[in-house]
């Protein structure tokens, strides 16, 4: 593939492991960068989204790692995503869909063929070891993220391409999402479900 064939670089959200090469890729390919306006301050700063709200044991361990504080070359998105954005003008049969929850500015790409590039809406266990659905180590808003994930599943994607791990089967993700919804509802009833907007979060 010729680097000049790249039409657009879509940054799925404002965590450094998902945008640390965006500026360099844009220079190498000449392609513009798209990112959601809600994560704009993070892109301009080159990291870091604080506070991280860990999920499970892995999240609590990972939050202590220096890797979550890494920074990278900042950039200014050429295309600011504010809502659903069709890419036909770029010759790409796809649309960018805002999918907030993992971060406020998370976005996914749904192709006309049914492939959903889902960022960190969902992951594989231990960031890629395995093929069953799981949570990534962090979400800003777990209930909001899950609601958006279920909305994306309702659009009938044929496959979910996640930021960490192998592609996931939508039917398997749907079953996992239903079980996760019941689990989060129980946590919410007990007052044990925090979001970034809450005091002390």
N, C-alpha and C positions, 0 to 999 in steps of 0.2 A: 504494500500500500504506500502510495506517495503521501508524505506529510501534507502537501498542499491540497489533498483530497478532503481533508477534515474541514467540515463546514461550520461547526460550532462546538465549543467546549462547555458542557453543562455541569456546573458544580452543584452537587445535590444538597449540600448543607455546610454550615460553618464550623466544622471540626477539621483541624489541620490535616489529619490523615486523608481527608477527602478533597483538599484544595492545595496541598503544599507544592504541587507542580504546575498549577494552573497558569501562572505568569510565564514560566519557561515554555510550556506547551504552546501557549499563544504566540510566543516569539518564534518558535520552531516551525509552526504550521501556518502562521498568519491568520488563524481562526479567531473570531471574537469569543469572549467568555460571557456566559449567561449565569446569573445568580439571583436569588430572591432578595428583594429589598429588605426584608426583615433581618437578614444576616449581614447586611452591608457593612455595618461597623466592624464586624469581625474580619471581613475580607480586607477592609482598609487598614486594619491593625496587624494583619498577618497572624491571628490567633488572639486570645484564648477566650473561649466561652465559659464564664464562671457564673454561678457555681455549678459544677457537675453534680447531678443527682444520680448516685450509683444504684444499680439494680443487681441484687443478689450478691453472693460471696465474691464472684469474679469482679464485679463492678467496684466493690468496697476495697479489694486488693489493688485493682488497676488505678484507682483514683490516687493512690499513694505514689504511683510511679512518676518519674520525671517526664515521661513521654506525654502526659496529658498537659504539660505546660510548654511544650515545644512551640516555637513560632516559625514562620516562614516568610517568604517574600510577599508583601501585600500587593493587592491589585484592585483595580476599579472595574467592575463588570461593564462590558460594552452593552449588554442587554439586561436591563433590570426587570426581573419577573415580578409582576404584581397580581396576576391572575392566570387563568388557563391561556397558554400561548401556543398557537399552531405554528409549525415550522415549515410549512409548504413553500413559503417564499425562499427558503434556503435549499429547497430541493430535497427535504427530508420528510418522509411520510410518518410524522409523529407529532406529539404535542407535549409540552411541559405542563405538569399539573402541580400546583402548590399542595404540599402534603405536610403541614405543620404538626408538630408534636415531638419528634425527636429533637429538633430545634425549631424556633419560630419560623425560620426561613427554609425549612426543608422543602425540597421539590423532587418530583419523580418524572420520568419520561415514559410515556405510553406510545408504542409504535402502532401503526395501522394494522400490523400483523399480530398484535396481541402481546408483544414482549413488554414487560413493565420493568424498567430500570428503577429500582426502588430505594436506592441509597441504604439508609439504616432504619427504614420502616420496620424491618424484621431482619434477622440474621440467622446464621447457622451456629450451633453450639460452639463455645470457646473460639469465637471469631473465625469460624470456617472449618472446624474439624467435625465433619458430619453433614448429613443432608436433611435433617429435620429442622423445623422452625424453632427459633429461640429469640430472646431479647438480646440486643446489644448491651454493653455494660452500662449505658446511660440513656436516659430520655429526659427532656425538659418537662414533658407532660405525658405521662404514661396512658391515661385514659384518652386524651386527645389524639395521641399517636395511634392507639388501637382503633379508635373510631374512624380515622382517616384510612388506615389499612383496610378496614372492612368496606369502606366506600370504594376503594380501588379494586378490591376483589369483586365487588358488585358490577364492575365494568366488564368483567369476563376476560381477564388476561389469560394467555395461554401458558405463561411462564414468568416467574419473578426472578430477576437478576439482582442480587443483593450485594451490598458493598463488602461484606465479609462472608465468604463461603460460596458453595456451589449454588447454581440456580435451584429454585424451590418450586414444587408443584402447588398450584393455587388451591386445589382441593385439600391438600394436607395443611396448607397455611390457614385455610378457612376453619378447619377443625381445631387447629391450635388456637386461633383467634377467639373462637367461642369459649374454649376452656379458659383462656387468659382473661376474657371478659368476666367470667364468673369469679375468678380468683381476685381480680382487681376490685370488683364490686364488694367482695367480702372485706378487703383491706380498707376500702373507703368507708364502709359502715363502722369499722373499728377506729377510724381516724388515723390510719397508718399509711395514707397515700399522699405524698407531698408533690407539689409542682414548684417551679421556679418562682412563680408569682407570690407564693405564700411566705409570710414572715418566718424567718429562721431557716428557709429552704436554701 
